[in-house]
Structures are given as C-alpha cells and as structure tokens.
C-alpha cells in the first residue's frame, strides 16, 4: 500500500503491536532514517542482516545482533561494536533475511517488520516479497519501505483498516490465487472476485473514504 500519510502511521494501522516485536534491517535499499527510527521505537529486538546497517554509529540504536552468512560483511565483522551479538549461519538454503526471522522467532518474537528488503538483487527482492506467506503461522510479518508496505491476508481472513482517503493499494495473488474476494470502501469495489493473476488487474486501487476491508 502507498499513502500520502506518514509511512510509520500507515504501518501502525496495518500491523498494530500485540506482542514481542523484531525489526529486521536487510541489506537492500536502506529505509529513510525517520522510518527506521519510528519502527525501532516499538522494537523489542533489532537485527541487521550481514552487512546491513553500517556504519552502526549512524543507526538510531545499535542492533542486538548481526545475523547471516556474513559473506558480505567479511572482515568488517571487526567493526561490530562490543555487546552486539554476531550470529553466523553459513547454510545456503535460507537467505540472510530468513536467518534473521528465525533468530527473532527463537528469541520469542511473534511479529516482525522487515526493512530494506527491496532494491539490490532482483531475485532476493522477489523472494523477500513472498516471506509473509512463507512465515505465516509463525510470525506476523510486515514488509515496509519509504512509500509502501505489504502484508499477507490469508484464506478466510477478514480485515478492516481505517486508512486515509486516497491511499493506493494492490491485491497481489499468492500461488494458487484467491476466490471470493470482497473489498469495500474503495474506488473499485470487489464482490466475490477471483484474484489469481489471470483476471483483471488488482493493482493501484484507492481508498474512497471510511474503513477499507
């Protein structure tokens, strides 16, 4: 979703804090400092993947841990400040972002915000876009950057968000698609629609006023 409202405010509507939360900073396009600071204000755990976050002194707060295979950080591990955990996992069957999410889960977190997941390598960005589905049932996960935020709405779920008028949003089908989709309070309402990538595009719809759901 995109909005003229401040991104942290939009993210707070989409994923209100309900428990122990992790903020994961991935090594893609860095988020604006204001966005990172707003999310860290609600974070119980702050993780950076591999080389993300350097120089650490410029961050709003130091990470609790650096997580990943550390192939990018390399000798830069010597720059990690004292007191910051370095959790190296050399396995290549998961990405650094997934390693960080697993670390957060083991630390007791049940919700997470992933920043810096876009930009960089296209294959990693596309893989990251599917993480809310891959981690469903384990972590409530929000992907966020300077102007957009994304989260998963699962089968049978009903959500209502009080979003600012003019907020643009897209419904992107996961593998298998979705049937019986309904969406009210928007410029182009949906009624018992099939969203499977083969029918009409469901991108750039717009909140028309009042709760959207």
C-alpha positions as CSV (number, residue, x, y, z in Angstrom):
1,X,0.0,0.0,0.0
2,X,1.1,3.6,-0.6
3,X,-0.2,6.7,1.1
4,X,0.4,10.4,1.5
5,X,0.2,9.8,5.2
6,X,3.5,9.3,7.1
7,X,4.7,5.8,6.4
8,X,5.1,4.9,10.0
9,X,1.5,5.8,10.7
10,X,0.3,3.6,7.8
11,X,2.5,0.7,9.0
12,X,1.0,1.0,12.5
13,X,-2.5,0.7,11.1
14,X,-1.6,-2.4,9.1
15,X,0.4,-4.2,11.9
16,X,-0.6,-2.9,15.3
17,X,1.8,-4.1,18.0
18,X,0.4,-7.0,20.0
19,X,3.4,-8.7,21.5
20,X,7.2,-9.0,21.3
21,X,8.3,-7.5,18.0
22,X,11.5,-7.7,16.0
23,X,12.7,-5.1,13.5
24,X,15.0,-6.7,10.8
25,X,17.1,-4.4,8.6
26,X,18.1,-6.3,5.4
27,X,20.9,-5.4,3.1
28,X,18.8,-4.0,0.3
29,X,17.7,-0.4,-0.3
30,X,18.2,1.4,3.1
31,X,15.0,2.8,4.6
32,X,14.8,6.5,5.4
33,X,16.2,7.2,8.8
34,X,12.8,8.5,10.0
35,X,11.1,5.3,9.1
36,X,13.7,3.2,10.7
37,X,13.6,5.2,13.9
38,X,9.8,5.0,14.1
39,X,9.9,1.3,13.8
40,X,12.7,0.9,16.3
41,X,10.7,2.8,18.8
42,X,8.4,-0.2,19.0
43,X,11.0,-2.9,18.7
44,X,11.9,-5.4,21.4
45,X,14.7,-6.8,19.2
46,X,16.7,-5.1,16.4
47,X,18.6,-7.3,14.0
48,X,20.8,-6.4,11.0
49,X,21.4,-9.0,8.3
50,X,25.1,-9.4,7.2
51,X,26.4,-6.0,6.2
52,X,23.2,-4.0,6.6
53,X,23.3,-1.1,8.9
54,X,26.9,0.0,8.6
55,X,28.1,2.4,9.9
56,X,26.5,1.3,13.1
57,X,27.1,4.6,14.8
58,X,24.7,6.2,12.4
59,X,21.8,4.0,13.4
60,X,19.1,5.3,15.8
61,X,20.2,2.5,18.1
62,X,22.7,-0.4,18.0
63,X,21.4,-3.7,16.8
64,X,21.1,-6.5,19.2
65,X,22.6,-8.9,16.7
66,X,24.1,-9.2,13.3
67,X,22.7,-12.3,11.6
68,X,23.6,-14.1,8.3
69,X,26.3,-16.0,6.5
70,X,28.5,-12.8,6.7
71,X,29.8,-13.3,3.2
72,X,29.3,-9.5,2.5
73,X,30.5,-8.3,5.9
74,X,33.6,-10.4,5.8
75,X,36.5,-8.7,7.6
76,X,34.1,-5.9,8.6
77,X,33.0,-8.1,11.5
78,X,35.8,-6.4,13.4
79,X,33.7,-3.2,13.2
80,X,30.8,-4.7,15.1
81,X,30.6,-2.8,18.4
82,X,31.1,-4.6,21.7
83,X,28.0,-6.1,23.1
84,X,26.4,-6.8,19.7
85,X,25.9,-10.5,19.1
86,X,27.3,-11.9,15.8
87,X,25.3,-14.9,14.8
88,X,26.9,-16.5,11.7
89,X,25.0,-19.2,9.8
90,X,26.8,-20.4,6.7
91,X,24.0,-22.6,5.4
92,X,22.8,-21.5,1.9
93,X,19.3,-23.0,2.0
94,X,18.0,-19.8,3.6
95,X,18.6,-16.1,2.9
96,X,20.0,-13.8,5.5
97,X,16.6,-12.3,6.0
98,X,15.2,-15.7,6.8
99,X,18.1,-16.4,9.2
100,X,17.2,-13.2,11.0
101,X,13.5,-14.1,11.2
102,X,14.4,-17.5,12.6
103,X,16.6,-15.7,15.2
104,X,13.7,-13.5,16.1
105,X,11.4,-16.4,16.4
106,X,13.8,-18.3,18.7
107,X,14.1,-15.1,20.8
108,X,10.3,-15.2,21.5
109,X,9.1,-12.7,18.8
110,X,5.8,-13.4,17.1
111,X,5.7,-10.3,14.9
112,X,8.3,-8.6,12.8
113,X,8.9,-5.7,10.5
114,X,11.3,-6.2,7.6
115,X,13.0,-3.1,6.2
116,X,15.5,-2.9,3.4
117,X,14.0,-5.9,1.6
118,X,13.8,-4.3,-1.8
119,X,16.3,-3.0,-4.2
120,X,19.6,-4.7,-4.7
121,X,19.4,-8.1,-6.4
122,X,16.0,-8.8,-8.1
123,X,15.9,-12.5,-7.1
124,X,16.3,-11.6,-3.4
125,X,13.7,-8.8,-3.6
126,X,11.2,-11.2,-5.2
127,X,12.0,-13.9,-2.7
128,X,11.5,-11.4,0.2
129,X,8.1,-10.4,-1.2
130,X,6.9,-14.0,-0.5
131,X,8.2,-14.1,3.1
132,X,4.9,-13.1,4.7
133,X,3.4,-16.3,3.1
134,X,6.4,-18.5,3.9
135,X,6.3,-17.4,7.6
136,X,2.5,-17.4,8.0
137,X,1.5,-19.1,11.3
138,X,4.9,-18.4,12.8
139,X,5.4,-14.6,12.5
140,X,3.1,-11.7,11.7
141,X,5.3,-10.0,9.1
142,X,5.2,-6.6,7.6
143,X,7.4,-5.5,4.7
144,X,8.0,-1.8,4.7
145,X,10.0,0.8,2.8
146,X,9.9,4.6,2.2
147,X,6.5,4.6,0.4
148,X,4.9,1.2,0.6
149,X,4.1,-1.6,3.0
150,X,3.0,-5.2,2.4
151,X,1.5,-7.9,4.4
152,X,-0.4,-11.2,4.0
153,X,-4.1,-11.7,4.2
154,X,-4.7,-15.4,4.5
155,X,-7.6,-17.6,3.3
156,X,-10.8,-16.9,5.3
157,X,-9.4,-13.8,6.9
158,X,-11.3,-10.6,7.1
159,X,-9.5,-7.3,7.7
160,X,-10.7,-3.7,8.1
161,X,-8.3,-0.8,8.1
162,X,-9.2,2.9,8.7
163,X,-6.9,4.2,6.0
164,X,-6.6,7.8,4.8
165,X,-8.7,8.7,1.7
166,X,-6.5,8.4,-1.4
167,X,-4.3,5.6,-0.1
168,X,-3.5,3.4,-3.0
169,X,-3.2,-0.4,-2.6
170,X,-2.9,-3.5,-4.6
171,X,-4.1,-7.1,-4.1
172,X,-1.4,-9.5,-5.4
173,X,-2.3,-13.1,-5.5
174,X,-0.1,-15.7,-3.9
175,X,0.5,-19.0,-5.7
176,X,-2.9,-20.7,-6.2
177,X,-4.8,-17.4,-6.2
178,X,-7.8,-16.5,-4.1
179,X,-11.5,-16.8,-4.7
180,X,-14.5,-15.0,-3.1
181,X,-12.5,-11.8,-2.5
182,X,-14.5,-8.8,-1.4
183,X,-13.3,-5.2,-0.8
184,X,-15.5,-2.2,0.2
185,X,-14.8,1.4,0.9
186,X,-12.6,1.7,-2.2
187,X,-12.7,3.2,-5.7
188,X,-13.1,-0.1,-7.4
189,X,-15.0,-2.4,-5.1
190,X,-14.7,-6.2,-5.4
191,X,-17.6,-8.7,-4.9
192,X,-16.9,-12.4,-4.8
193,X,-13.9,-11.8,-7.1
194,X,-11.2,-14.2,-8.2
195,X,-7.7,-12.8,-7.8
196,X,-5.4,-15.2,-9.5
197,X,-3.2,-13.2,-11.8
198,X,-5.3,-14.2,-14.9
199,X,-8.2,-11.8,-14.5
200,X,-8.5,-8.0,-14.3
201,X,-5.5,-6.3,-12.7
202,X,-6.0,-5.6,-8.9
203,X,-3.2,-3.0,-8.7
204,X,-3.5,0.7,-7.7
205,X,-7.0,0.6,-6.2
206,X,-7.7,3.5,-4.0
207,X,-9.4,4.1,-0.6
208,X,-12.5,6.1,-1.2
209,X,-13.2,7.1,2.5
210,X,-14.2,5.3,5.7
211,X,-12.9,1.9,6.7
212,X,-11.5,-0.3,4.0
213,X,-11.9,-4.0,4.1
